Amino acid sequence: MLPLYLAVSDAGAAGIGVAAFILYVFLLFFFGLRTIKRGHWVLFILGFFFFPFWIVGGMIPPKGMSRMDAMYAEKDRSS
């Protein structure tokens, strides 16, 4: 039988693992959908194989936006 302090720490580690997995899945869907919404289809498809493509696709401005439009969109987002 395990001492009580080991059983508690194992449960805490499992809880942190479950929370990290839930956060990972949430971010996976969030950045994946945001990449599609912004019109970056190639980055979306590549994101299935290498997740950072979805992060990049979710962060860069929408496809077809001029540099000035991107600047105004960033200004609106920051205020």
Secondary structure, DSSP 8 states (H G I E B T S, - for coil): ---HHHHHHHHHHHHHHHHHHHHHHHHHHHHHHHHHHTT-HHHHHHHTT-THHHHHHHHS--TT--HHHHHHHHHHHH-
